[in-house]
């Protein structure tokens, strides 16, 4: 197999997984990032390997709820009014993706990607020797009323058709799965095959160590621009130097379109799901597994470093200041949901999840230059889908038929 010089822009979890899989195949991989290994969005995520999450954010149900949510600064889905004009093209695509036919196509594409994601991730962690960092405790989604529970029925039917196992629970079974819940919860859904990692940045760094063992190298630098010469593509850095390659892979998350827009006619409607959380110290609560409060848009995750309370979606780009009142609102709700929760000593965080309107990522080549590959836009599913993204990029570099049909993820679909 021909060895390629690969430059990966972005050391988040998608870039790391791509580096691991490409270096395993013998390619000479350099990862460039301005911060470090998993130092930005991949540092503070909810630690979920959410392979059952095949339902897109864009849906008729979301459209019905959206008017109530959008301008609530503390709600599960929020848009700051000052940002609305810039977000309008994204919202137009979101509306189109919510139409029933489009939504169903997104579900099918997501289910296909998730099957690949699970098989690739579990195989990768075995090869990397870090299977012990993956916990198989399942997840528990909770409902405060029969109406709320019934409103999720279509989503569970879709998952059942995709072969995803789950159990609706009540009473003693609900208490067994998570002692200490407020009696306000009338039912729950247990997903036994849901997995979590012990701590997301440590997990990402362990995958990077595996990539390093196969020859991948890291360079801390800021990439300012993509360029091309007779020798192939290159990345121009902030210090004025360039890094030439046979292939460049753009895995820069929410910053990806800032890099590619100057060199392509594509206008990919990428924005950010700004996610907020608070990580409480160890001992804050005896959390048995990840709890999902879907109606409120956040989760609670047991980590080796404590208990993480966070989630929700604030569509607000990269430049607005954070609104940590969102973190506090989720923590207050968590305290009412788990009366024994100790809420002191927490560390707040905000990250930029790269979001596309149809909840599907971009995978494929830049139309103007097939030596530049794009792999970004996984929203809140970056950790979950990272190994699948790496596999698909490796297939493209190796000129293989991709492991799944990638038409639904093509960069020009918008």
C-alpha positions, -999 to 999 in steps of 0.1 A, spaced: 0 0 0 13 35 -9 23 55 21 7 90 20 18 121 39 -13 131 58 -19 164 75 -49 164 98 -61 198 109 -77 195 144 -68 174 174 -103 168 186 -117 133 189 -125 130 152 -90 141 142 -75 117 168 -95 87 157 -87 95 121 -50 97 130 -52 64 147 -68 46 118 -46 62 92 -14 56 111 -24 19 116 -25 16 78 11 29 76 5 65 65 27 93 78 3 113 99 9 148 113 -19 163 134 -19 201 138 -39 220 164 -35 254 180 -43 241 215 -33 204 221 -47 169 221 -85 171 229 -81 206 246 -112 222 232 -147 207 224 -136 171 230 -123 180 265 -156 185 283 -183 165 265 -208 142 282 -186 111 277 -213 91 259 -209 65 232 -245 71 222 -248 45 194 -286 44 199 -290 81 191 -303 79 156 -331 106 159 -321 139 143 -327 172 161 -346 184 130 -381 170 132 -417 181 130 -419 177 169 -389 201 173 -406 226 149 -437 226 171 -417 232 203 -392 256 188 -412 288 191 -414 283 229 -378 273 233 -358 295 210 -359 327 229 -358 312 264 -321 319 273 -321 290 297 -342 265 277 -331 233 260 -328 250 226 -320 286 226 -310 314 201 -299 348 212 -320 374 193 -288 393 182 -276 361 165 -308 353 146 -300 371 114 -267 352 110 -284 319 118 -313 324 93 -297 303 64 -290 275 90 -326 276 102 -339 274 66 -320 242 61 -331 230 95 -368 235 84 -362 216 52 -345 187 71 -375 185 94 -399 176 66 -411 140 70 -393 125 40 -360 143 47 -362 134 84 -367 97 76 -337 98 52 -316 114 80 -327 86 105 -316 59 80 -283 76 74 -277 81 111 -285 45 119 -260 33 92 -233 56 106 -240 44 141 -237 8 133 -203 15 118 -194 37 147 -200 10 172 -181 -17 155 -152 6 147 -149 22 181 -151 -11 200 -124 -26 177 -102 4 181 -103 5 219 -93 -32 219 -64 -26 196 -54 5 217 -56 -16 249 -80 8 265 -112 -13 267 -112 -7 304 -120 30 298 -153 21 283 -182 14 308 -211 -7 297 -237 5 322 -264 16 298 -284 48 300 -317 58 316 -340 84 301 -366 98 325 -401 112 321 -421 134 345 -456 126 331 -474 101 310 -478 127 282 -440 132 281 -434 94 280 -460 90 252 -444 118 232 -413 97 228 -431 66 213 -422 73 177 -386 77 184 -385 44 202 -404 27 174 -377 40 150 -349 26 172 -367 -7 175 -368 -9 137 -331 -2 137 -324 -31 160 -317 -11 191 -326 -28 224 -344 -8 252 -367 -14 281 -394 9 294 -394 8 332 -415 19 361 -418 15 399 -393 -7 416 -373 -13 383 -369 24 379 -356 28 415 -333 -2 410 -317 14 380 -311 47 398 -318 50 435 -325 84 449 -346 98 421 -373 123 428 -408 108 428 -418 132 401 -405 107 375 -433 83 365 -413 62 340 -380 57 322 -364 40 293 -333 19 299 -309 14 269 -286 -15 280 -261 -11 252 -254 26 257 -218 31 268 -197 58 284 -160 65 286 -144 70 320 -134 106 312 -135 121 277 -102 139 275 -82 111 291 -99 87 267 -90 109 237 -54 112 249 -52 74 253 -64 70 217 -37 95 207 -11 75 224 -21 45 202 -18 67 171 17 78 183 28 43 187 20 38 150 41 69 141 16 98 142 31 131 153 16 162 168 25 199 160 11 227 181 4 255 156 -25 275 142 -34 268 106 -44 301 89 -51 289 54 -53 260 29 -31 264 -2 -21 244 -32 10 242 -53 23 219 -80 35 196 -51 0 192 -37 -20 207 -9 -5 225 20 -14 242 53 -1 277 60 6 283 96 5 315 117 43 316 118 44 319 80 56 284 73 37 257 54 32 220 58 29 201 25 11 168 22 -4 143 -2 -37 146 16 -51 171 41 -80 162 63 -100 190 78 -113 179 112 -114 213 128 -149 210 141 -168 243 144 -138 262 129 -137 240 97 -156 263 74 -134 292 83 -106 273 67 -123 259 37 -146 289 27 -117 308 10 -109 279 -13 -143 264 -22 -176 274 -38 -193 253 -12 -212 270 16 -217 244 42 -242 256 68 -221 249 99 -229 265 132 -224 256 168 -244 237 194 -228 256 223 -230 231 251 -227 239 288 -219 218 318 -208 217 354 -185 189 367 -191 182 403 -164 166 425 -164 128 431 -190 118 457 -215 144 446 -240 116 440 -239 78 435 -249 79 398 -252 44 385 -253 53 348 -259 82 325 -293 98 331 -310 116 303 -336 143 309 -348 146 273 -376 171 280 -351 194 296 -323 188 271 -295 177 294 -278 146 309 -259 136 340 -228 114 336 -207 95 362 -170 101 354 -139 90 372 -134 127 379 -168 134 393 -204 139 381 -210 160 349 -243 178 345 -248 194 311 -260 195 276 -287 217 260 -282 236 227 -275 272 223 -271 282 186 -247 311 188 -216 307 167 -181 311 179 -178 347 190 -205 355 215 -195 353 251 -207 323 271 -239 324 292 -230 303 322 -265 309 336 -274 279 314 -250 257 334 -265 270 367 -301 264 354 -292 227 346 -275 222 379 -306 236 398 -328 212 379 -305 183 386 -307 191 423 -345 189 422 -344 157 402 -319 140 425 -326 155 460 -293 141 475 -271 157 449 -243 178 463 -240 209 441 -210 226 456 -174 227 442 -183 223 405 -163 235 375 -183 252 347 -174 247 310 -187 256 276 -178 239 243 -186 245 206 -202 214 191 -201 216 152 -237 214 141 -253 209 107 -290 213 102 -298 176 94 -277 163 123 -254 144 99 -217 151 95 -198 160 64 -175 133 49 -159 136 15 -136 156 -7 -135 192 -15 -149 196 -50 -121 218 -61 -94 196 -48 -99 158 -41 -67 158 -20 -85 178 7 -109 157 27 -136 170 50 -146 153 83 -166 174 106 -201 184 117 -210 156 142 -228 180 166 -231 164 200 -221 130 186 -185 136 178 -171 111 204 -197 85 194 -190 87 157 -153 95 158 -140 60 149 -165 57 120 -154 91 107 -118 78 109 -127 46 90 -144 65 62 -115 89 58 -91 60 58 -111 43 31 -110 74 10 -73 79 14 -67 42 5 -90 45 -26 -113 18 -11 -151 17 -15 -162 33 18 -174 10 45 -209 25 42 -226 46 15 -215 81 22 -239 99 -2 -260 112 27 -229 129 42 -215 145 10 -203 181 15 -224 195 -13 -258 181 -1 -270 215 9 
